[in-house]
């Protein structure tokens, strides 16, 4: 159940959810670095490799 929620949140950020406002990015406020810049990643795909049911 928790893994499904995490996956859905990642989909929301990636812009694949029906509730999404478009693709979003996450920025490290200390460094100003964008999480999804280089290389560009889809968070829901990356999370699937780490999350176990």
Buried (B, 14 or more C-beta within 10 A) or exposed (E): EEEEEBBEBBBBBBEBBEEEEEEEEEEEEEEEEEEBEEEEEBBBEEBEEEBEE
